[in-house]
Amino acid sequence: MARALLPPSTDPEQAKFAQRLLDKLKYCKEVLLSIRNASVGLGVGTSGSGSANAIEACAKPSKASLR
């Protein structure tokens, strides 16, 4: 957390590393949001029987590239 408050690094390797971490965090956020949206759309959480359908829906291959 303290590292995030420091000014950006002048070292290109550290800057590249930090950008990759940020990209991965953004990707994870997108995945989690899509899972939440899919589960809300299927009504998961309202009854116990919907969880199996949510797992099947989330098991479809993603078109997003993995880095």
QUILINNOR-V452100 format. One record per residue. N is the residue number from 1. PSI is psi in radians with two decimals (none if undefined). Layout:
# QUILINNOR-V452100
n->{N N}
psi->{PSI PSI}
This chain:
# QUILINNOR-V452100
n->{1 2 3 4 5 6 7 8 9 10 11 12 13 14 15 16 17 18 19 20 21 22 23 24 25 26 27 28 29 30 31 32 33 34 35 36 37 38 39 40 41 42 43 44 45 46 47 48 49 50 51 52 53 54 55 56 57 58 59 60 61 62 63 64 65 66 67}
psi->{-0.76 -0.57 -0.58 -0.46 -0.21 2.71 2.74 2.57 2.56 -0.19 2.11 -0.57 -0.75 -0.68 -0.71 -0.74 -0.79 -0.68 -0.69 -0.73 -0.75 -0.73 -0.72 -0.69 -0.73 -0.72 -0.78 -0.69 -0.77 -0.74 -0.81 -0.69 -0.70 -0.62 -0.76 -0.76 -0.68 -0.69 -0.59 -0.70 -0.51 -0.12 0.45 2.46 -0.34 -0.46 2.77 -0.37 -0.28 -0.27 -0.59 -0.69 -0.64 -0.67 -0.74 -0.70 -0.65 -0.26 -0.15 2.49 2.44 2.56 -0.17 2.49 2.49 2.35 none}
